[in-house]
Amino acid sequence: MEKAVPILPAEDLAIARVFYLEGLGFHVTFEATEDGHSGLLGIARGGLEITLDSPMRGHGREACVALHVDDVDRYYQEWVSKVVVQRGPKDEDWGARTFDLLDPSGNTLFVMGPVTGT
């Protein structure tokens, strides 16, 4: 199976670990770090996969990744009490239901899925 896995910059892997694991329910798939604060951290939740890279020099900052999910409102309800959500769910004119949040390094997580009629 072919797939693309986004690599997001992280200021500090320890802070990113708490946000993604405790806040969003991801788990670690791999980790390459000597000090817990810099290096690479692979995370996953179901079919969602992300690699976090600190300090990721030479690449863009404040990245954006779209997370395609089956039920936007379920993710929103789970995450809104654990992390700061930038914008709550809304139905887009182009046919998707979306919300977004920022991770501790300023990366946007754009959550999108089908319009459910809620």
ZAVEX-906514 format. One line per field, with one value per atom (N, C-alpha, C): z, x, y; residue number from 1. Coordinates in pm, 1 decimal, always signed. Layout:
// ZAVEX-906514
c3	c(Z; ...)
c1	c(X; ...)
c2	c(Y; ...)
k	c(NUM; ...)
***
This chain:
// ZAVEX-906514
c3	c(+0.0; +0.0; +0.0; -89.6; -94.2; -14.3; +48.8; +122.7; +144.3; +176.5; +210.7; +360.5; +427.5; +570.1; +586.4; +634.7; +650.6; +760.4; +739.4; +840.7; +885.0; +1012.9; +1067.3; +1155.7; +1148.5; +1237.7; +1381.0; +1475.7; +1617.5; +1688.5; +1774.0; +1851.9; +1957.4; +2016.4; +2125.1; +2119.7; +2100.6; +2089.2; +2217.4; +2332.9; +2458.8; +2467.9; +2428.7; +2430.8; +2325.1; +2206.0; +2098.5; +2139.5; +2206.2; +2251.4; +2341.1; +2438.1; +2529.3; +2451.7; +2362.8; +2284.5; +2201.5; +2123.6; +2030.9; +2100.8; +2201.6; +2267.3; +2369.9; +2462.2; +2567.8; +2520.8; +2435.5; +2389.1; +2276.4; +2178.8; +2059.1; +2047.0; +2137.7; +2137.4; +2037.1; +1984.9; +1897.0; +1981.8; +1917.5; +1985.0; +1905.7; +1971.2; +1909.0; +1822.0; +1697.5; +1607.7; +1600.1; +1616.1; +1625.7; +1690.1; +1745.4; +1807.1; +1790.7; +1744.8; +1728.7; +1793.8; +1920.2; +1995.0; +2100.1; +2127.6; +2233.7; +2361.8; +2348.4; +2466.4; +2494.6; +2410.0; +2428.5; +2377.3; +2336.9; +2292.2; +2143.5; +2086.1; +1944.0; +1880.7; +1749.6; +1677.3; +1600.9; +1585.4; +1510.6; +1599.5; +1579.9; +1652.4; +1554.2; +1532.4; +1446.9; +1532.8; +1490.2; +1566.3; +1472.8; +1528.8; +1448.9; +1536.0; +1468.3; +1529.6; +1418.6; +1426.6; +1317.1; +1187.8; +1084.4; +956.3; +943.9; +1050.3; +1048.9; +1096.1; +1017.3; +1056.5; +1034.5; +1127.8; +1120.2; +1174.6; +1117.2; +1174.0; +1219.7; +1341.0; +1395.5; +1395.1; +1350.8; +1335.2; +1408.7; +1503.0; +1576.4; +1572.5; +1524.3; +1494.2; +1349.9; +1259.8; +1119.4; +1051.9; +1059.5; +995.6; +842.9; +775.1; +630.2; +562.7; +640.3; +582.6; +629.7; +568.2; +605.7; +749.4; +807.1; +943.0; +934.0; +1044.1; +1050.5; +934.7; +930.5; +825.0; +850.6; +752.6; +764.2; +710.5; +784.7; +738.8; +751.1; +648.9; +652.4; +705.9; +806.0; +861.1; +813.9; +724.9; +671.6; +766.0; +821.4; +918.7; +875.9; +934.3; +900.9; +970.1; +1090.9; +1171.9; +1239.3; +1175.3; +1225.5; +1365.2; +1385.9; +1514.5; +1629.2; +1603.2; +1706.6; +1749.9; +1653.2; +1686.7; +1761.2; +1714.4; +1780.7; +1926.5; +1951.8; +2088.7; +2176.2; +2120.9; +2198.2; +2228.8; +2130.6; +2144.2; +2208.3; +2198.0; +2242.2; +2392.1; +2472.0; +2615.6; +2652.2; +2555.1; +2583.0; +2522.7; +2411.4; +2342.2; +2295.5; +2260.5; +2211.1; +2063.9; +2033.0; +1894.8; +1840.0; +1724.3; +1663.5; +1616.6; +1555.3; +1497.2; +1505.6; +1553.1; +1565.6; +1431.1; +1429.7; +1304.9; +1226.9; +1095.3; +1006.9; +873.8; +808.2; +674.7; +573.7; +490.3; +389.1; +261.7; +186.8; +60.0; -39.9; -26.3; -121.2; -81.9; +19.7; +45.5; +153.8; +245.8; +356.8; +488.5; +595.7; +730.8; +789.3; +848.7; +892.1; +1027.8; +1092.9; +1203.4; +1205.6; +1277.5; +1280.8; +1417.3; +1441.0; +1564.7; +1534.8; +1628.1; +1614.9; +1715.1; +1672.4; +1767.6; +1838.6; +1938.8; +2014.9; +1932.2; +1813.4; +1727.8; +1622.2; +1624.7; +1530.3; +1401.5; +1393.7; +1275.7; +1283.1; +1169.6; +1164.1; +1135.0; +1214.4; +1187.3; +1138.2; +1010.3; +945.4; +935.3; +1020.6; +1027.9; +934.3; +845.7; +747.7; +724.3; +696.2; +669.1; +598.8; +581.8; +511.3; +592.4; +522.0; +586.5; +638.3; +764.4; +826.9; +850.3; +824.8; +847.6; +989.3; +1072.3; +1209.9; +1214.9)
c1	c(+84.5; +0.0; +88.6; +61.2; +133.3; +56.5; +129.6; +66.0; +167.4; +118.4; +203.3; +188.0; +299.6; +297.2; +359.6; +281.5; +337.0; +443.1; +543.3; +645.5; +626.3; +593.3; +568.1; +684.4; +721.6; +825.8; +774.5; +860.9; +827.0; +937.3; +898.4; +997.1; +1061.3; +982.5; +1028.9; +948.1; +1015.0; +943.8; +870.1; +922.8; +856.1; +720.4; +715.7; +589.6; +494.3; +546.5; +464.1; +408.5; +489.3; +446.3; +323.0; +326.0; +213.0; +88.3; +102.8; -10.2; -74.5; +6.9; -47.7; -92.1; -19.4; -55.7; -167.0; -147.1; -246.4; -365.0; -338.4; -445.6; -528.4; -461.1; -531.6; -542.0; -482.9; -499.2; -415.3; -309.0; -217.0; -128.5; -59.8; +40.5; +171.0; +281.2; +413.1; +435.3; +478.7; +515.1; +666.7; +740.3; +886.3; +937.1; +1057.5; +1117.2; +1268.1; +1327.9; +1472.4; +1517.5; +1556.3; +1598.9; +1700.3; +1793.7; +1890.9; +1854.5; +1780.3; +1750.9; +1601.6; +1515.0; +1371.2; +1311.8; +1396.1; +1349.1; +1375.2; +1473.5; +1503.7; +1513.0; +1494.5; +1497.9; +1368.9; +1330.0; +1209.8; +1114.3; +984.6; +881.7; +771.3; +749.4; +641.5; +520.2; +403.1; +280.8; +168.9; +70.6; -41.9; -165.9; -278.7; -409.3; -497.7; -533.7; -608.5; -529.6; -591.7; -524.5; -448.9; -446.0; -375.0; -231.6; -135.3; +5.2; +73.3; +160.4; +237.7; +376.5; +477.3; +611.2; +641.9; +693.4; +733.1; +885.1; +939.3; +1083.9; +1127.9; +1218.5; +1272.0; +1423.6; +1489.1; +1439.9; +1399.1; +1412.8; +1371.4; +1420.7; +1547.3; +1607.2; +1602.4; +1588.4; +1593.1; +1461.4; +1356.2; +1224.7; +1127.9; +1010.8; +908.4; +862.2; +814.0; +760.3; +610.7; +542.5; +398.4; +328.4; +345.9; +288.2; +139.2; +74.2; -67.1; -83.8; -158.1; -187.7; -338.3; -397.2; -539.7; -552.7; -637.2; -666.5; -805.8; -813.8; -942.3; -999.5; -1116.3; -1179.5; -1322.6; -1379.2; -1516.1; -1620.7; -1589.0; -1687.2; -1621.3; -1627.7; -1565.7; -1616.2; -1745.1; -1802.7; -1755.3; -1732.5; -1680.9; -1540.9; -1454.3; -1320.3; -1326.4; -1410.5; -1424.8; -1466.7; -1568.7; -1616.7; -1508.1; -1428.5; -1320.4; -1208.7; -1172.4; -1054.1; -1080.3; -1199.4; -1224.6; -1198.6; -1213.9; -1189.2; -1042.9; -961.7; -822.4; -721.9; -758.3; -668.5; -749.1; -678.7; -745.8; -780.3; -907.3; -954.7; -969.8; -913.6; -918.2; -1058.9; -1125.4; -1257.7; -1336.5; -1460.0; -1545.7; -1593.9; -1660.7; -1706.7; -1803.1; -1784.3; -1878.5; -1882.8; -1996.6; -2013.0; -1960.3; -1867.1; -1805.7; -1890.6; -1886.4; -1958.2; -1912.1; -1788.7; -1733.3; -1760.5; -1847.7; -1897.6; -1829.8; -1760.6; -1698.2; -1736.0; -1722.8; -1739.3; -1598.3; -1563.4; -1425.5; -1418.5; -1304.0; -1262.0; -1110.4; -1050.3; -905.2; -852.2; -727.5; -657.9; -510.6; -437.9; -293.9; -223.2; -110.8; -30.1; +64.6; +140.0; +226.2; +334.2; +366.6; +467.2; +406.9; +275.4; +210.4; +164.8; +168.8; +120.5; -31.3; -97.7; -242.6; -280.8; -373.2; -434.8; -575.3; -598.6; -725.8; -803.4; -902.9; -979.1; -1097.1; -1112.4; -1219.0; -1282.0; -1411.4; -1483.4; -1614.6; -1698.0; -1824.1; -1921.9; -2008.3; -2117.4; -2214.9; -2255.2; -2339.5; -2482.0; -2511.7; -2645.5; -2670.0; -2561.1; -2578.3; -2570.2)
c2	c(-118.3; +0.0; +124.1; +215.1; +341.5; +445.6; +535.9; +644.6; +754.4; +871.6; +984.6; +1010.8; +1034.6; +1066.7; +1204.9; +1301.9; +1436.1; +1440.4; +1524.1; +1550.1; +1694.0; +1712.0; +1844.9; +1889.0; +2016.3; +2065.5; +2074.1; +2044.6; +2055.6; +2133.3; +2223.8; +2299.1; +2210.2; +2119.4; +2034.1; +1904.3; +1791.4; +1664.6; +1627.4; +1664.3; +1631.3; +1701.8; +1827.8; +1903.4; +1847.7; +1819.5; +1763.1; +1626.6; +1546.3; +1412.8; +1423.0; +1512.7; +1530.7; +1573.3; +1671.4; +1721.3; +1610.4; +1540.7; +1441.5; +1312.7; +1266.1; +1140.9; +1161.3; +1252.8; +1273.9; +1357.5; +1457.2; +1544.6; +1487.3; +1423.6; +1378.6; +1226.8; +1151.7; +1006.4; +929.2; +989.4; +917.7; +826.3; +732.4; +649.9; +656.0; +623.3; +629.8; +507.1; +531.1; +421.6; +404.1; +513.2; +506.7; +635.1; +627.7; +745.7; +737.3; +845.6; +854.5; +984.3; +976.7; +1094.3; +1053.6; +1141.3; +1115.7; +1189.0; +1298.8; +1380.4; +1396.7; +1340.0; +1352.1; +1481.9; +1575.2; +1705.9; +1730.7; +1663.0; +1679.2; +1541.1; +1536.8; +1410.5; +1389.2; +1263.4; +1227.4; +1148.0; +1172.8; +1100.6; +1064.5; +935.7; +889.0; +857.4; +905.6; +883.6; +838.1; +768.7; +721.6; +712.0; +718.9; +695.1; +641.9; +515.7; +454.8; +468.3; +522.1; +541.6; +672.5; +753.7; +881.4; +861.1; +909.1; +899.6; +1034.1; +1070.0; +1194.3; +1165.5; +1229.5; +1228.6; +1370.4; +1382.7; +1512.5; +1518.8; +1630.8; +1647.6; +1773.4; +1757.8; +1872.1; +1866.5; +1970.3; +2104.1; +2127.2; +2031.6; +2040.6; +2168.4; +2189.2; +2306.8; +2294.3; +2407.6; +2409.8; +2380.9; +2358.4; +2332.1; +2439.1; +2441.1; +2537.6; +2520.7; +2626.3; +2625.2; +2651.2; +2630.2; +2652.7; +2581.6; +2451.4; +2368.4; +2344.6; +2286.5; +2250.4; +2109.0; +2027.2; +1892.3; +1870.4; +1807.5; +1772.9; +1631.5; +1615.7; +1483.8; +1444.5; +1347.5; +1301.9; +1196.8; +1226.0; +1136.6; +1105.3; +1000.0; +961.1; +1047.0; +1096.1; +1168.9; +1289.1; +1404.1; +1526.7; +1561.5; +1550.0; +1589.2; +1500.2; +1373.1; +1282.4; +1325.0; +1356.8; +1403.4; +1536.8; +1626.3; +1755.8; +1736.1; +1656.0; +1633.7; +1572.6; +1484.2; +1422.8; +1522.1; +1602.9; +1687.1; +1823.3; +1879.2; +2017.0; +2035.9; +1933.0; +1946.8; +1923.2; +1879.3; +1845.2; +1942.6; +2005.2; +2098.2; +2218.8; +2325.7; +2445.9; +2426.6; +2438.8; +2428.4; +2569.8; +2594.7; +2727.7; +2764.5; +2667.3; +2691.4; +2562.1; +2572.0; +2455.2; +2405.1; +2289.7; +2228.1; +2316.1; +2313.7; +2382.3; +2310.9; +2322.8; +2266.6; +2367.5; +2323.4; +2409.4; +2409.1; +2519.5; +2529.0; +2423.7; +2377.4; +2281.3; +2135.8; +2113.3; +1979.1; +1898.5; +1962.2; +1888.8; +1955.3; +1881.7; +1936.1; +1944.7; +2059.5; +2081.7; +2151.2; +2136.3; +2223.1; +2220.9; +2314.4; +2317.2; +2357.1; +2314.6; +2346.0; +2362.9; +2421.5; +2439.9; +2350.5; +2291.9; +2217.3; +2314.0; +2269.6; +2361.0; +2431.2; +2380.5; +2442.8; +2534.0; +2553.7; +2643.8; +2577.9; +2445.9; +2374.2; +2361.8; +2379.8; +2366.5; +2222.2; +2169.0; +2039.9; +2071.3; +2046.8; +2076.5; +1946.1; +1929.6; +1805.2; +1816.6; +1718.5; +1725.5; +1589.0; +1592.5; +1469.3; +1501.9; +1401.2; +1422.4; +1506.1; +1578.6; +1652.6; +1548.2; +1563.3; +1461.6; +1506.6; +1634.9; +1686.0; +1733.8; +1741.5; +1791.4; +1939.0)
k	c(1; 1; 1; 2; 2; 2; 3; 3; 3; 4; 4; 4; 5; 5; 5; 6; 6; 6; 7; 7; 7; 8; 8; 8; 9; 9; 9; 10; 10; 10; 11; 11; 11; 12; 12; 12; 13; 13; 13; 14; 14; 14; 15; 15; 15; 16; 16; 16; 17; 17; 17; 18; 18; 18; 19; 19; 19; 20; 20; 20; 21; 21; 21; 22; 22; 22; 23; 23; 23; 24; 24; 24; 25; 25; 25; 26; 26; 26; 27; 27; 27; 28; 28; 28; 29; 29; 29; 30; 30; 30; 31; 31; 31; 32; 32; 32; 33; 33; 33; 34; 34; 34; 35; 35; 35; 36; 36; 36; 37; 37; 37; 38; 38; 38; 39; 39; 39; 40; 40; 40; 41; 41; 41; 42; 42; 42; 43; 43; 43; 44; 44; 44; 45; 45; 45; 46; 46; 46; 47; 47; 47; 48; 48; 48; 49; 49; 49; 50; 50; 50; 51; 51; 51; 52; 52; 52; 53; 53; 53; 54; 54; 54; 55; 55; 55; 56; 56; 56; 57; 57; 57; 58; 58; 58; 59; 59; 59; 60; 60; 60; 61; 61; 61; 62; 62; 62; 63; 63; 63; 64; 64; 64; 65; 65; 65; 66; 66; 66; 67; 67; 67; 68; 68; 68; 69; 69; 69; 70; 70; 70; 71; 71; 71; 72; 72; 72; 73; 73; 73; 74; 74; 74; 75; 75; 75; 76; 76; 76; 77; 77; 77; 78; 78; 78; 79; 79; 79; 80; 80; 80; 81; 81; 81; 82; 82; 82; 83; 83; 83; 84; 84; 84; 85; 85; 85; 86; 86; 86; 87; 87; 87; 88; 88; 88; 89; 89; 89; 90; 90; 90; 91; 91; 91; 92; 92; 92; 93; 93; 93; 94; 94; 94; 95; 95; 95; 96; 96; 96; 97; 97; 97; 98; 98; 98; 99; 99; 99; 100; 100; 100; 101; 101; 101; 102; 102; 102; 103; 103; 103; 104; 104; 104; 105; 105; 105; 106; 106; 106; 107; 107; 107; 108; 108; 108; 109; 109; 109; 110; 110; 110; 111; 111; 111; 112; 112; 112; 113; 113; 113; 114; 114; 114; 115; 115; 115; 116; 116; 116; 117; 117; 117; 118; 118; 118)
***
